[in-house]
């Protein structure tokens, strides 16, 4: 298995939806654009929220096990994927790439 790097490349915020549907939160998503996490195979890196991990886990698992071209030719780097978390209020897009370094 290989390590994977996960980079938060875009964070959005839908204030209209938050105002209309969400209860006030004290600890909303802590992930910010530019944050980077390295996972040891398919193990959730510390500091990455559970919701985001749930969305990206199948992609991390496939890439860490040597998979590529997950959806054909849609990615320039065939050992990568672009995945968004499932938070409808503050979605974050993550770039996931397999590294050459073996997982521990």
Rosetta constraint file for C-alpha pairs under 8 A:
AtomPair CA 1 CA 41 HARMONIC 5.76 0.50
AtomPair CA 1 CA 64 HARMONIC 5.24 0.50
AtomPair CA 1 CA 65 HARMONIC 5.01 0.50
AtomPair CA 1 CA 66 HARMONIC 7.06 0.50
AtomPair CA 1 CA 102 HARMONIC 5.90 0.50
AtomPair CA 1 CA 103 HARMONIC 5.60 0.50
AtomPair CA 2 CA 40 HARMONIC 7.20 0.50
AtomPair CA 2 CA 41 HARMONIC 5.51 0.50
AtomPair CA 2 CA 63 HARMONIC 7.76 0.50
AtomPair CA 2 CA 64 HARMONIC 4.58 0.50
AtomPair CA 2 CA 65 HARMONIC 6.58 0.50
AtomPair CA 2 CA 66 HARMONIC 7.34 0.50
AtomPair CA 2 CA 98 HARMONIC 6.56 0.50
AtomPair CA 2 CA 99 HARMONIC 6.19 0.50
AtomPair CA 2 CA 100 HARMONIC 6.43 0.50
AtomPair CA 2 CA 101 HARMONIC 5.75 0.50
AtomPair CA 2 CA 102 HARMONIC 4.33 0.50
AtomPair CA 2 CA 103 HARMONIC 4.84 0.50
AtomPair CA 3 CA 38 HARMONIC 6.77 0.50
AtomPair CA 3 CA 39 HARMONIC 5.60 0.50
AtomPair CA 3 CA 40 HARMONIC 4.83 0.50
AtomPair CA 3 CA 41 HARMONIC 4.91 0.50
AtomPair CA 3 CA 64 HARMONIC 6.01 0.50
AtomPair CA 3 CA 98 HARMONIC 6.16 0.50
AtomPair CA 3 CA 99 HARMONIC 5.43 0.50
AtomPair CA 3 CA 100 HARMONIC 7.29 0.50
AtomPair CA 3 CA 101 HARMONIC 5.86 0.50
AtomPair CA 3 CA 102 HARMONIC 5.84 0.50
AtomPair CA 3 CA 103 HARMONIC 4.97 0.50
AtomPair CA 4 CA 38 HARMONIC 5.66 0.50
AtomPair CA 4 CA 39 HARMONIC 5.36 0.50
AtomPair CA 4 CA 40 HARMONIC 6.93 0.50
AtomPair CA 4 CA 41 HARMONIC 6.71 0.50
AtomPair CA 4 CA 60 HARMONIC 6.83 0.50
AtomPair CA 4 CA 63 HARMONIC 7.44 0.50
AtomPair CA 4 CA 64 HARMONIC 6.31 0.50
AtomPair CA 4 CA 96 HARMONIC 6.68 0.50
AtomPair CA 4 CA 97 HARMONIC 5.46 0.50
AtomPair CA 4 CA 98 HARMONIC 4.36 0.50
AtomPair CA 4 CA 99 HARMONIC 5.33 0.50
AtomPair CA 5 CA 36 HARMONIC 6.94 0.50
AtomPair CA 5 CA 37 HARMONIC 5.79 0.50
AtomPair CA 5 CA 38 HARMONIC 4.48 0.50
AtomPair CA 5 CA 39 HARMONIC 6.45 0.50
AtomPair CA 5 CA 96 HARMONIC 5.73 0.50
AtomPair CA 5 CA 97 HARMONIC 5.36 0.50
AtomPair CA 5 CA 98 HARMONIC 6.48 0.50
AtomPair CA 5 CA 99 HARMONIC 6.82 0.50
AtomPair CA 6 CA 36 HARMONIC 5.60 0.50
AtomPair CA 6 CA 37 HARMONIC 5.06 0.50
AtomPair CA 6 CA 38 HARMONIC 6.13 0.50
AtomPair CA 6 CA 39 HARMONIC 7.70 0.50
AtomPair CA 6 CA 94 HARMONIC 6.31 0.50
AtomPair CA 6 CA 95 HARMONIC 5.72 0.50
AtomPair CA 6 CA 96 HARMONIC 4.56 0.50
AtomPair CA 6 CA 97 HARMONIC 6.66 0.50
AtomPair CA 7 CA 33 HARMONIC 7.92 0.50
AtomPair CA 7 CA 34 HARMONIC 6.28 0.50
AtomPair CA 7 CA 35 HARMONIC 5.82 0.50
AtomPair CA 7 CA 36 HARMONIC 4.43 0.50
AtomPair CA 7 CA 37 HARMONIC 6.45 0.50
AtomPair CA 7 CA 94 HARMONIC 5.39 0.50
AtomPair CA 7 CA 95 HARMONIC 5.19 0.50
AtomPair CA 7 CA 96 HARMONIC 6.52 0.50
AtomPair CA 8 CA 31 HARMONIC 7.33 0.50
AtomPair CA 8 CA 32 HARMONIC 6.63 0.50
AtomPair CA 8 CA 33 HARMONIC 4.97 0.50
AtomPair CA 8 CA 34 HARMONIC 5.30 0.50
AtomPair CA 8 CA 35 HARMONIC 5.38 0.50
AtomPair CA 8 CA 36 HARMONIC 6.45 0.50
AtomPair CA 8 CA 92 HARMONIC 6.65 0.50
AtomPair CA 8 CA 93 HARMONIC 5.95 0.50
AtomPair CA 8 CA 94 HARMONIC 4.53 0.50
AtomPair CA 8 CA 95 HARMONIC 6.52 0.50
AtomPair CA 9 CA 33 HARMONIC 5.22 0.50
AtomPair CA 9 CA 34 HARMONIC 5.88 0.50
AtomPair CA 9 CA 35 HARMONIC 7.99 0.50
AtomPair CA 9 CA 92 HARMONIC 7.52 0.50
AtomPair CA 9 CA 93 HARMONIC 5.79 0.50
AtomPair CA 9 CA 94 HARMONIC 5.66 0.50
AtomPair CA 9 CA 95 HARMONIC 6.58 0.50
AtomPair CA 10 CA 33 HARMONIC 5.49 0.50
AtomPair CA 10 CA 92 HARMONIC 5.64 0.50
AtomPair CA 10 CA 93 HARMONIC 5.12 0.50
AtomPair CA 10 CA 94 HARMONIC 7.25 0.50
AtomPair CA 11 CA 32 HARMONIC 6.65 0.50
AtomPair CA 11 CA 33 HARMONIC 5.93 0.50
AtomPair CA 11 CA 90 HARMONIC 6.87 0.50
AtomPair CA 11 CA 91 HARMONIC 6.03 0.50
AtomPair CA 11 CA 92 HARMONIC 4.34 0.50
AtomPair CA 11 CA 93 HARMONIC 6.41 0.50
AtomPair CA 12 CA 90 HARMONIC 5.41 0.50
AtomPair CA 12 CA 91 HARMONIC 5.52 0.50
AtomPair CA 12 CA 92 HARMONIC 6.29 0.50
AtomPair CA 13 CA 89 HARMONIC 5.99 0.50
AtomPair CA 13 CA 90 HARMONIC 4.52 0.50
AtomPair CA 13 CA 91 HARMONIC 6.90 0.50
AtomPair CA 14 CA 18 HARMONIC 6.28 0.50
AtomPair CA 14 CA 88 HARMONIC 7.94 0.50
AtomPair CA 14 CA 89 HARMONIC 5.31 0.50
AtomPair CA 14 CA 90 HARMONIC 6.39 0.50
AtomPair CA 15 CA 19 HARMONIC 6.02 0.50
AtomPair CA 15 CA 89 HARMONIC 7.45 0.50
AtomPair CA 16 CA 20 HARMONIC 6.22 0.50
AtomPair CA 17 CA 21 HARMONIC 5.82 0.50
AtomPair CA 17 CA 22 HARMONIC 7.26 0.50
AtomPair CA 17 CA 89 HARMONIC 6.35 0.50
AtomPair CA 18 CA 22 HARMONIC 4.89 0.50
AtomPair CA 18 CA 23 HARMONIC 7.83 0.50
AtomPair CA 18 CA 89 HARMONIC 5.96 0.50
AtomPair CA 29 CA 49 HARMONIC 7.29 0.50
AtomPair CA 29 CA 90 HARMONIC 7.49 0.50
AtomPair CA 30 CA 49 HARMONIC 7.95 0.50
AtomPair CA 31 CA 35 HARMONIC 6.57 0.50
AtomPair CA 31 CA 48 HARMONIC 7.33 0.50
AtomPair CA 31 CA 49 HARMONIC 7.86 0.50
AtomPair CA 31 CA 92 HARMONIC 7.87 0.50
AtomPair CA 37 CA 45 HARMONIC 6.25 0.50
AtomPair CA 37 CA 46 HARMONIC 7.96 0.50
AtomPair CA 37 CA 48 HARMONIC 7.48 0.50
AtomPair CA 38 CA 45 HARMONIC 6.33 0.50
AtomPair CA 39 CA 43 HARMONIC 5.79 0.50
AtomPair CA 39 CA 44 HARMONIC 6.09 0.50
AtomPair CA 39 CA 45 HARMONIC 5.08 0.50
AtomPair CA 40 CA 44 HARMONIC 7.82 0.50
AtomPair CA 40 CA 45 HARMONIC 7.54 0.50
AtomPair CA 40 CA 103 HARMONIC 4.92 0.50
AtomPair CA 40 CA 104 HARMONIC 6.44 0.50
AtomPair CA 41 CA 60 HARMONIC 7.55 0.50
AtomPair CA 41 CA 61 HARMONIC 7.05 0.50
AtomPair CA 41 CA 64 HARMONIC 5.36 0.50
AtomPair CA 41 CA 65 HARMONIC 7.74 0.50
AtomPair CA 41 CA 103 HARMONIC 5.30 0.50
AtomPair CA 41 CA 104 HARMONIC 7.89 0.50
AtomPair CA 42 CA 57 HARMONIC 7.02 0.50
AtomPair CA 42 CA 60 HARMONIC 5.96 0.50
AtomPair CA 42 CA 61 HARMONIC 5.08 0.50
AtomPair CA 42 CA 64 HARMONIC 6.66 0.50
AtomPair CA 44 CA 48 HARMONIC 7.10 0.50
AtomPair CA 44 CA 53 HARMONIC 6.69 0.50
AtomPair CA 48 CA 52 HARMONIC 7.08 0.50
AtomPair CA 48 CA 53 HARMONIC 6.84 0.50
AtomPair CA 49 CA 53 HARMONIC 6.29 0.50
AtomPair CA 50 CA 54 HARMONIC 6.04 0.50
AtomPair CA 51 CA 55 HARMONIC 6.60 0.50
AtomPair CA 51 CA 85 HARMONIC 6.47 0.50
AtomPair CA 51 CA 86 HARMONIC 6.65 0.50
AtomPair CA 51 CA 87 HARMONIC 7.34 0.50
AtomPair CA 52 CA 56 HARMONIC 6.39 0.50
AtomPair CA 52 CA 84 HARMONIC 7.33 0.50
AtomPair CA 52 CA 85 HARMONIC 4.41 0.50
AtomPair CA 52 CA 86 HARMONIC 6.73 0.50
AtomPair CA 52 CA 87 HARMONIC 7.96 0.50
AtomPair CA 53 CA 57 HARMONIC 5.55 0.50
AtomPair CA 53 CA 85 HARMONIC 7.63 0.50
AtomPair CA 54 CA 85 HARMONIC 7.85 0.50
AtomPair CA 55 CA 83 HARMONIC 7.29 0.50
AtomPair CA 55 CA 84 HARMONIC 7.00 0.50
AtomPair CA 55 CA 85 HARMONIC 5.45 0.50
AtomPair CA 55 CA 86 HARMONIC 6.48 0.50
AtomPair CA 56 CA 60 HARMONIC 6.23 0.50
AtomPair CA 56 CA 83 HARMONIC 6.19 0.50
AtomPair CA 56 CA 84 HARMONIC 7.59 0.50
AtomPair CA 56 CA 85 HARMONIC 7.34 0.50
AtomPair CA 57 CA 61 HARMONIC 5.99 0.50
AtomPair CA 58 CA 62 HARMONIC 6.20 0.50
AtomPair CA 59 CA 63 HARMONIC 6.10 0.50
AtomPair CA 59 CA 70 HARMONIC 7.93 0.50
AtomPair CA 59 CA 81 HARMONIC 6.96 0.50
AtomPair CA 59 CA 96 HARMONIC 7.90 0.50
AtomPair CA 60 CA 64 HARMONIC 5.83 0.50
AtomPair CA 60 CA 96 HARMONIC 7.13 0.50
AtomPair CA 60 CA 98 HARMONIC 7.96 0.50
AtomPair CA 61 CA 65 HARMONIC 6.16 0.50
AtomPair CA 62 CA 66 HARMONIC 6.60 0.50
AtomPair CA 62 CA 67 HARMONIC 5.01 0.50
AtomPair CA 62 CA 68 HARMONIC 7.47 0.50
AtomPair CA 63 CA 67 HARMONIC 4.66 0.50
AtomPair CA 63 CA 68 HARMONIC 6.15 0.50
AtomPair CA 63 CA 79 HARMONIC 6.32 0.50
AtomPair CA 63 CA 80 HARMONIC 7.07 0.50
AtomPair CA 63 CA 97 HARMONIC 7.31 0.50
AtomPair CA 63 CA 98 HARMONIC 5.61 0.50
AtomPair CA 64 CA 98 HARMONIC 6.00 0.50
AtomPair CA 67 CA 79 HARMONIC 6.94 0.50
AtomPair CA 68 CA 78 HARMONIC 5.23 0.50
AtomPair CA 68 CA 79 HARMONIC 4.60 0.50
AtomPair CA 68 CA 80 HARMONIC 6.95 0.50
AtomPair CA 69 CA 73 HARMONIC 6.16 0.50
AtomPair CA 69 CA 74 HARMONIC 7.70 0.50
AtomPair CA 69 CA 75 HARMONIC 7.34 0.50
AtomPair CA 69 CA 78 HARMONIC 4.76 0.50
AtomPair CA 69 CA 79 HARMONIC 6.52 0.50
AtomPair CA 69 CA 80 HARMONIC 7.72 0.50
AtomPair CA 70 CA 78 HARMONIC 7.64 0.50
AtomPair CA 70 CA 81 HARMONIC 7.39 0.50
AtomPair CA 73 CA 78 HARMONIC 7.30 0.50
AtomPair CA 75 CA 80 HARMONIC 6.83 0.50
AtomPair CA 75 CA 81 HARMONIC 6.80 0.50
AtomPair CA 79 CA 97 HARMONIC 5.93 0.50
AtomPair CA 79 CA 98 HARMONIC 5.71 0.50
AtomPair CA 80 CA 95 HARMONIC 7.15 0.50
AtomPair CA 80 CA 96 HARMONIC 5.35 0.50
AtomPair CA 80 CA 97 HARMONIC 4.21 0.50
AtomPair CA 80 CA 98 HARMONIC 6.31 0.50
AtomPair CA 81 CA 95 HARMONIC 5.93 0.50
AtomPair CA 81 CA 96 HARMONIC 5.19 0.50
AtomPair CA 81 CA 97 HARMONIC 6.62 0.50
AtomPair CA 82 CA 93 HARMONIC 6.85 0.50
AtomPair CA 82 CA 94 HARMONIC 5.65 0.50
AtomPair CA 82 CA 95 HARMONIC 4.66 0.50
AtomPair CA 82 CA 96 HARMONIC 6.22 0.50
AtomPair CA 83 CA 93 HARMONIC 5.68 0.50
AtomPair CA 83 CA 94 HARMONIC 5.23 0.50
AtomPair CA 83 CA 95 HARMONIC 6.56 0.50
AtomPair CA 83 CA 96 HARMONIC 7.57 0.50
AtomPair CA 84 CA 91 HARMONIC 6.46 0.50
AtomPair CA 84 CA 92 HARMONIC 5.48 0.50
AtomPair CA 84 CA 93 HARMONIC 4.16 0.50
AtomPair CA 84 CA 94 HARMONIC 5.84 0.50
AtomPair CA 85 CA 91 HARMONIC 5.70 0.50
AtomPair CA 85 CA 92 HARMONIC 5.68 0.50
AtomPair CA 85 CA 93 HARMONIC 6.63 0.50
AtomPair CA 85 CA 94 HARMONIC 7.85 0.50
AtomPair CA 86 CA 91 HARMONIC 6.49 0.50
AtomPair CA 87 CA 91 HARMONIC 4.96 0.50
AtomPair CA 87 CA 92 HARMONIC 7.80 0.50
